[in-house]
Amino acid sequence: MRRDVEIGRGKIEGLQSQKLPAKKVEEGNECGMMIDAKIEIAGGDVLEAFVMNER
């Protein structure tokens, strides 16, 4: 989200916490992410994560 407007979607390909690979990071903790997206992420953007399940 940029200025409260969704500008695109992507997929989290990798996640790190304390420079180590991680499967999850608790809210409020810093992390690094490898993201597959068609847009360029800029400082100040808000990333919202959710799980999509196929039926």
PyMOL Python script that loads the backbone (N, CA, C, O; Angstrom):
from pymol import cmd

cmd.read_pdbstr("""\
ATOM      1  N   MET A   1       0.863  -1.157   0.000  1.00  0.00           N
ATOM      2  CA  MET A   1       0.000   0.000   0.000  1.00  0.00           C
ATOM      3  C   MET A   1       0.913   1.223   0.000  1.00  0.00           C
ATOM      4  O   MET A   1       1.921   1.286   0.703  1.00  0.00           O
ATOM      5  N   ARG A   2       0.523   2.162  -0.797  1.00  0.00           N
ATOM      6  CA  ARG A   2       1.240   3.429  -0.838  1.00  0.00           C
ATOM      7  C   ARG A   2       0.197   4.530  -0.699  1.00  0.00           C
ATOM      8  O   ARG A   2      -0.693   4.671  -1.537  1.00  0.00           O
ATOM      9  N   ARG A   3       0.320   5.300   0.363  1.00  0.00           N
ATOM     10  CA  ARG A   3      -0.656   6.360   0.662  1.00  0.00           C
ATOM     11  C   ARG A   3      -2.080   5.795   0.693  1.00  0.00           C
ATOM     12  O   ARG A   3      -2.998   6.371   0.110  1.00  0.00           O
ATOM     13  N   ASP A   4      -2.251   4.657   1.383  1.00  0.00           N
ATOM     14  CA  ASP A   4      -3.550   3.994   1.577  1.00  0.00           C
ATOM     15  C   ASP A   4      -4.180   3.467   0.291  1.00  0.00           C
ATOM     16  O   ASP A   4      -5.388   3.234   0.253  1.00  0.00           O
ATOM     17  N   VAL A   5      -3.382   3.275  -0.769  1.00  0.00           N
ATOM     18  CA  VAL A   5      -3.889   2.734  -2.028  1.00  0.00           C
ATOM     19  C   VAL A   5      -3.083   1.481  -2.376  1.00  0.00           C
ATOM     20  O   VAL A   5      -1.852   1.508  -2.361  1.00  0.00           O
ATOM     21  N   GLU A   6      -3.784   0.376  -2.690  1.00  0.00           N
ATOM     22  CA  GLU A   6      -3.080  -0.838  -3.108  1.00  0.00           C
ATOM     23  C   GLU A   6      -2.469  -0.592  -4.477  1.00  0.00           C
ATOM     24  O   GLU A   6      -3.174  -0.219  -5.415  1.00  0.00           O
ATOM     25  N   ILE A   7      -1.149  -0.799  -4.598  1.00  0.00           N
ATOM     26  CA  ILE A   7      -0.471  -0.555  -5.869  1.00  0.00           C
ATOM     27  C   ILE A   7      -0.046  -1.845  -6.563  1.00  0.00           C
ATOM     28  O   ILE A   7       0.414  -1.809  -7.705  1.00  0.00           O
ATOM     29  N   GLY A   8      -0.194  -2.973  -5.894  1.00  0.00           N
ATOM     30  CA  GLY A   8       0.161  -4.239  -6.514  1.00  0.00           C
ATOM     31  C   GLY A   8       0.169  -5.372  -5.510  1.00  0.00           C
ATOM     32  O   GLY A   8      -0.019  -5.180  -4.308  1.00  0.00           O
ATOM     33  N   ARG A   9       0.393  -6.564  -6.047  1.00  0.00           N
ATOM     34  CA  ARG A   9       0.489  -7.765  -5.214  1.00  0.00           C
ATOM     35  C   ARG A   9       1.726  -8.531  -5.624  1.00  0.00           C
ATOM     36  O   ARG A   9       2.224  -8.390  -6.741  1.00  0.00           O
ATOM     37  N   GLY A  10       2.214  -9.342  -4.708  1.00  0.00           N
ATOM     38  CA  GLY A  10       3.396 -10.148  -4.974  1.00  0.00           C
ATOM     39  C   GLY A  10       3.388 -11.379  -4.100  1.00  0.00           C
ATOM     40  O   GLY A  10       2.400 -11.682  -3.431  1.00  0.00           O
ATOM     41  N   LYS A  11       4.503 -12.085  -4.115  1.00  0.00           N
ATOM     42  CA  LYS A  11       4.622 -13.316  -3.340  1.00  0.00           C
ATOM     43  C   LYS A  11       5.924 -13.267  -2.550  1.00  0.00           C
ATOM     44  O   LYS A  11       6.971 -12.910  -3.090  1.00  0.00           O
ATOM     45  N   ILE A  12       5.856 -13.626  -1.268  1.00  0.00           N
ATOM     46  CA  ILE A  12       7.057 -13.697  -0.442  1.00  0.00           C
ATOM     47  C   ILE A  12       7.782 -14.992  -0.803  1.00  0.00           C
ATOM     48  O   ILE A  12       7.265 -16.085  -0.569  1.00  0.00           O
ATOM     49  N   GLU A  13       8.978 -14.866  -1.374  1.00  0.00           N
ATOM     50  CA  GLU A  13       9.765 -16.028  -1.789  1.00  0.00           C
ATOM     51  C   GLU A  13      10.722 -16.491  -0.696  1.00  0.00           C
ATOM     52  O   GLU A  13      11.095 -17.664  -0.661  1.00  0.00           O
ATOM     53  N   GLY A  14      11.123 -15.590   0.194  1.00  0.00           N
ATOM     54  CA  GLY A  14      12.048 -15.945   1.265  1.00  0.00           C
ATOM     55  C   GLY A  14      11.916 -14.973   2.418  1.00  0.00           C
ATOM     56  O   GLY A  14      11.499 -13.829   2.236  1.00  0.00           O
ATOM     57  N   LEU A  15      12.273 -15.436   3.607  1.00  0.00           N
ATOM     58  CA  LEU A  15      12.127 -14.636   4.824  1.00  0.00           C
ATOM     59  C   LEU A  15      13.345 -14.878   5.704  1.00  0.00           C
ATOM     60  O   LEU A  15      13.795 -16.014   5.854  1.00  0.00           O
ATOM     61  N   GLN A  16      13.882 -13.792   6.290  1.00  0.00           N
ATOM     62  CA  GLN A  16      15.023 -13.902   7.196  1.00  0.00           C
ATOM     63  C   GLN A  16      14.758 -13.126   8.471  1.00  0.00           C
ATOM     64  O   GLN A  16      14.107 -12.081   8.457  1.00  0.00           O
ATOM     65  N   SER A  17      15.266 -13.646   9.563  1.00  0.00           N
ATOM     66  CA  SER A  17      15.222 -12.964  10.857  1.00  0.00           C
ATOM     67  C   SER A  17      16.596 -13.121  11.493  1.00  0.00           C
ATOM     68  O   SER A  17      17.101 -14.239  11.590  1.00  0.00           O
ATOM     69  N   GLN A  18      17.205 -12.031  11.924  1.00  0.00           N
ATOM     70  CA  GLN A  18      18.566 -12.069  12.486  1.00  0.00           C
ATOM     71  C   GLN A  18      19.551 -12.681  11.485  1.00  0.00           C
ATOM     72  O   GLN A  18      20.474 -13.394  11.877  1.00  0.00           O
ATOM     73  N   LYS A  19      19.351 -12.397  10.182  1.00  0.00           N
ATOM     74  CA  LYS A  19      20.203 -12.889   9.084  1.00  0.00           C
ATOM     75  C   LYS A  19      20.169 -14.407   8.913  1.00  0.00           C
ATOM     76  O   LYS A  19      21.042 -14.977   8.259  1.00  0.00           O
ATOM     77  N   LEU A  20      19.162 -15.062   9.499  1.00  0.00           N
ATOM     78  CA  LEU A  20      18.985 -16.503   9.353  1.00  0.00           C
ATOM     79  C   LEU A  20      17.652 -16.778   8.664  1.00  0.00           C
ATOM     80  O   LEU A  20      16.684 -16.053   8.895  1.00  0.00           O
ATOM     81  N   PRO A  21      17.580 -17.818   7.817  1.00  0.00           N
ATOM     82  CA  PRO A  21      16.299 -18.163   7.193  1.00  0.00           C
ATOM     83  C   PRO A  21      15.227 -18.399   8.253  1.00  0.00           C
ATOM     84  O   PRO A  21      15.495 -18.981   9.304  1.00  0.00           O
ATOM     85  N   ALA A  22      14.007 -17.939   7.962  1.00  0.00           N
ATOM     86  CA  ALA A  22      12.907 -18.090   8.920  1.00  0.00           C
ATOM     87  C   ALA A  22      11.637 -18.485   8.182  1.00  0.00           C
ATOM     88  O   ALA A  22      11.467 -18.164   7.006  1.00  0.00           O
ATOM     89  N   LYS A  23      10.750 -19.181   8.879  1.00  0.00           N
ATOM     90  CA  LYS A  23       9.437 -19.528   8.333  1.00  0.00           C
ATOM     91  C   LYS A  23       8.390 -18.508   8.743  1.00  0.00           C
ATOM     92  O   LYS A  23       7.380 -18.338   8.061  1.00  0.00           O
ATOM     93  N   LYS A  24       8.638 -17.813   9.888  1.00  0.00           N
ATOM     94  CA  LYS A  24       7.713 -16.777  10.336  1.00  0.00           C
ATOM     95  C   LYS A  24       8.468 -15.772  11.196  1.00  0.00           C
ATOM     96  O   LYS A  24       9.511 -16.084  11.770  1.00  0.00           O
ATOM     97  N   VAL A  25       7.923 -14.562  11.275  1.00  0.00           N
ATOM     98  CA  VAL A  25       8.472 -13.496  12.114  1.00  0.00           C
ATOM     99  C   VAL A  25       7.295 -12.873  12.844  1.00  0.00           C
ATOM    100  O   VAL A  25       6.300 -12.498  12.223  1.00  0.00           O
ATOM    101  N   GLU A  26       7.407 -12.763  14.147  1.00  0.00           N
ATOM    102  CA  GLU A  26       6.312 -12.213  14.951  1.00  0.00           C
ATOM    103  C   GLU A  26       6.153 -10.711  14.697  1.00  0.00           C
ATOM    104  O   GLU A  26       7.117 -10.015  14.378  1.00  0.00           O
ATOM    105  N   GLU A  27       4.938 -10.238  14.843  1.00  0.00           N
ATOM    106  CA  GLU A  27       4.617  -8.826  14.653  1.00  0.00           C
ATOM    107  C   GLU A  27       5.511  -7.954  15.526  1.00  0.00           C
ATOM    108  O   GLU A  27       5.743  -8.262  16.695  1.00  0.00           O
ATOM    109  N   GLY A  28       6.011  -6.862  14.949  1.00  0.00           N
ATOM    110  CA  GLY A  28       6.846  -5.921  15.683  1.00  0.00           C
ATOM    111  C   GLY A  28       8.337  -6.193  15.566  1.00  0.00           C
ATOM    112  O   GLY A  28       9.144  -5.365  15.989  1.00  0.00           O
ATOM    113  N   ASN A  29       8.723  -7.340  15.000  1.00  0.00           N
ATOM    114  CA  ASN A  29      10.134  -7.680  14.826  1.00  0.00           C
ATOM    115  C   ASN A  29      10.583  -7.357  13.408  1.00  0.00           C
ATOM    116  O   ASN A  29       9.804  -7.465  12.462  1.00  0.00           O
ATOM    117  N   GLU A  30      11.850  -6.958  13.268  1.00  0.00           N
ATOM    118  CA  GLU A  30      12.396  -6.671  11.950  1.00  0.00           C
ATOM    119  C   GLU A  30      12.707  -7.966  11.217  1.00  0.00           C
ATOM    120  O   GLU A  30      13.006  -8.992  11.828  1.00  0.00           O
ATOM    121  N   CYS A  31      12.628  -7.895   9.878  1.00  0.00           N
ATOM    122  CA  CYS A  31      12.951  -9.061   9.066  1.00  0.00           C
ATOM    123  C   CYS A  31      13.379  -8.599   7.682  1.00  0.00           C
ATOM    124  O   CYS A  31      13.215  -7.436   7.316  1.00  0.00           O
ATOM    125  N   GLY A  32      13.927  -9.531   6.930  1.00  0.00           N
ATOM    126  CA  GLY A  32      14.250  -9.304   5.532  1.00  0.00           C
ATOM    127  C   GLY A  32      13.386 -10.218   4.689  1.00  0.00           C
ATOM    128  O   GLY A  32      13.111 -11.354   5.075  1.00  0.00           O
ATOM    129  N   MET A  33      12.950  -9.717   3.519  1.00  0.00           N
ATOM    130  CA  MET A  33      12.082 -10.512   2.653  1.00  0.00           C
ATOM    131  C   MET A  33      12.567 -10.464   1.215  1.00  0.00           C
ATOM    132  O   MET A  33      13.008  -9.422   0.730  1.00  0.00           O
ATOM    133  N   MET A  34      12.481 -11.601   0.539  1.00  0.00           N
ATOM    134  CA  MET A  34      12.648 -11.662  -0.907  1.00  0.00           C
ATOM    135  C   MET A  34      11.237 -11.706  -1.466  1.00  0.00           C
ATOM    136  O   MET A  34      10.480 -12.635  -1.184  1.00  0.00           O
ATOM    137  N   ILE A  35      10.884 -10.701  -2.259  1.00  0.00           N
ATOM    138  CA  ILE A  35       9.515 -10.592  -2.752  1.00  0.00           C
ATOM    139  C   ILE A  35       9.505 -10.623  -4.271  1.00  0.00           C
ATOM    140  O   ILE A  35      10.268  -9.906  -4.918  1.00  0.00           O
ATOM    141  N   ASP A  36       8.637 -11.457  -4.842  1.00  0.00           N
ATOM    142  CA  ASP A  36       8.416 -11.520  -6.280  1.00  0.00           C
ATOM    143  C   ASP A  36       7.215 -10.631  -6.580  1.00  0.00           C
ATOM    144  O   ASP A  36       6.074 -11.005  -6.309  1.00  0.00           O
ATOM    145  N   ALA A  37       7.478  -9.450  -7.141  1.00  0.00           N
ATOM    146  CA  ALA A  37       6.399  -8.500  -7.433  1.00  0.00           C
ATOM    147  C   ALA A  37       6.733  -7.736  -8.706  1.00  0.00           C
ATOM    148  O   ALA A  37       7.902  -7.594  -9.065  1.00  0.00           O
ATOM    149  N   LYS A  38       5.709  -7.250  -9.381  1.00  0.00           N
ATOM    150  CA  LYS A  38       5.906  -6.494 -10.613  1.00  0.00           C
ATOM    151  C   LYS A  38       6.116  -5.007 -10.357  1.00  0.00           C
ATOM    152  O   LYS A  38       6.428  -4.255 -11.280  1.00  0.00           O
ATOM    153  N   ILE A  39       5.948  -4.583  -9.119  1.00  0.00           N
ATOM    154  CA  ILE A  39       6.144  -3.174  -8.776  1.00  0.00           C
ATOM    155  C   ILE A  39       7.403  -3.040  -7.925  1.00  0.00           C
ATOM    156  O   ILE A  39       7.856  -4.008  -7.316  1.00  0.00           O
ATOM    157  N   GLU A  40       7.959  -1.840  -7.890  1.00  0.00           N
ATOM    158  CA  GLU A  40       9.126  -1.588  -7.050  1.00  0.00           C
ATOM    159  C   GLU A  40       8.653  -1.090  -5.697  1.00  0.00           C
ATOM    160  O   GLU A  40       7.877  -0.138  -5.609  1.00  0.00           O
ATOM    161  N   ILE A  41       9.123  -1.735  -4.652  1.00  0.00           N
ATOM    162  CA  ILE A  41       8.749  -1.345  -3.291  1.00  0.00           C
ATOM    163  C   ILE A  41       9.604  -0.156  -2.887  1.00  0.00           C
ATOM    164  O   ILE A  41      10.818  -0.158  -3.093  1.00  0.00           O
ATOM    165  N   ALA A  42       8.970   0.860  -2.311  1.00  0.00           N
ATOM    166  CA  ALA A  42       9.665   2.087  -1.908  1.00  0.00           C
ATOM    167  C   ALA A  42       9.569   2.269  -0.400  1.00  0.00           C
ATOM    168  O   ALA A  42       8.687   1.706   0.247  1.00  0.00           O
ATOM    169  N   GLY A  43      10.477   3.052   0.150  1.00  0.00           N
ATOM    170  CA  GLY A  43      10.435   3.373   1.568  1.00  0.00           C
ATOM    171  C   GLY A  43       9.097   3.992   1.930  1.00  0.00           C
ATOM    172  O   GLY A  43       8.594   4.848   1.201  1.00  0.00           O
ATOM    173  N   GLY A  44       8.523   3.579   3.028  1.00  0.00           N
ATOM    174  CA  GLY A  44       7.223   4.088   3.453  1.00  0.00           C
ATOM    175  C   GLY A  44       6.048   3.242   2.998  1.00  0.00           C
ATOM    176  O   GLY A  44       4.936   3.419   3.494  1.00  0.00           O
ATOM    177  N   ASP A  45       6.273   2.318   2.053  1.00  0.00           N
ATOM    178  CA  ASP A  45       5.200   1.421   1.622  1.00  0.00           C
ATOM    179  C   ASP A  45       4.820   0.501   2.779  1.00  0.00           C
ATOM    180  O   ASP A  45       5.658   0.170   3.618  1.00  0.00           O
ATOM    181  N   VAL A  46       3.566   0.097   2.820  1.00  0.00           N
ATOM    182  CA  VAL A  46       3.077  -0.832   3.834  1.00  0.00           C
ATOM    183  C   VAL A  46       2.830  -2.171   3.150  1.00  0.00           C
ATOM    184  O   VAL A  46       2.103  -2.250   2.160  1.00  0.00           O
ATOM    185  N   LEU A  47       3.448  -3.228   3.692  1.00  0.00           N
ATOM    186  CA  LEU A  47       3.259  -4.573   3.149  1.00  0.00           C
ATOM    187  C   LEU A  47       2.295  -5.329   4.036  1.00  0.00           C
ATOM    188  O   LEU A  47       2.491  -5.413   5.249  1.00  0.00           O
ATOM    189  N   GLU A  48       1.253  -5.881   3.434  1.00  0.00           N
ATOM    190  CA  GLU A  48       0.280  -6.692   4.165  1.00  0.00           C
ATOM    191  C   GLU A  48       0.440  -8.124   3.690  1.00  0.00           C
ATOM    192  O   GLU A  48       0.429  -8.382   2.487  1.00  0.00           O
ATOM    193  N   ALA A  49       0.588  -9.059   4.620  1.00  0.00           N
ATOM    194  CA  ALA A  49       0.772 -10.469   4.266  1.00  0.00           C
ATOM    195  C   ALA A  49      -0.466 -11.268   4.650  1.00  0.00           C
ATOM    196  O   ALA A  49      -1.085 -11.025   5.685  1.00  0.00           O
ATOM    197  N   PHE A  50      -0.813 -12.226   3.794  1.00  0.00           N
ATOM    198  CA  PHE A  50      -1.939 -13.112   4.071  1.00  0.00           C
ATOM    199  C   PHE A  50      -1.686 -14.431   3.367  1.00  0.00           C
ATOM    200  O   PHE A  50      -0.855 -14.509   2.462  1.00  0.00           O
ATOM    201  N   VAL A  51      -2.396 -15.463   3.777  1.00  0.00           N
ATOM    202  CA  VAL A  51      -2.263 -16.797   3.199  1.00  0.00           C
ATOM    203  C   VAL A  51      -3.448 -17.041   2.280  1.00  0.00           C
ATOM    204  O   VAL A  51      -4.595 -16.784   2.647  1.00  0.00           O
ATOM    205  N   MET A  52      -3.161 -17.542   1.074  1.00  0.00           N
ATOM    206  CA  MET A  52      -4.228 -17.907   0.141  1.00  0.00           C
ATOM    207  C   MET A  52      -4.281 -19.426   0.065  1.00  0.00           C
ATOM    208  O   MET A  52      -3.267 -20.071  -0.203  1.00  0.00           O
ATOM    209  N   ASN A  53      -5.449 -19.999   0.296  1.00  0.00           N
ATOM    210  CA  ASN A  53      -5.652 -21.441   0.214  1.00  0.00           C
ATOM    211  C   ASN A  53      -6.472 -21.756  -1.021  1.00  0.00           C
ATOM    212  O   ASN A  53      -7.500 -21.124  -1.267  1.00  0.00           O
ATOM    213  N   GLU A  54      -6.017 -22.743  -1.808  1.00  0.00           N
ATOM    214  CA  GLU A  54      -6.782 -23.175  -2.973  1.00  0.00           C
ATOM    215  C   GLU A  54      -7.783 -24.229  -2.556  1.00  0.00           C
ATOM    216  O   GLU A  54      -7.500 -25.050  -1.684  1.00  0.00           O
ATOM    217  N   ARG A  55      -8.947 -24.212  -3.169  1.00  0.00           N
ATOM    218  CA  ARG A  55      -9.985 -25.211  -2.877  1.00  0.00           C
ATOM    219  C   ARG A  55     -10.087 -26.196  -3.997  1.00  0.00           C
ATOM    220  O   ARG A  55     -10.904 -27.115  -3.939  1.00  0.00           O
TER     221      ARG A  55
END
""", "prot")
cmd.dss("prot")
cmd.show_as("cartoon", "prot")
cmd.util.cbc("prot")
cmd.orient("prot")
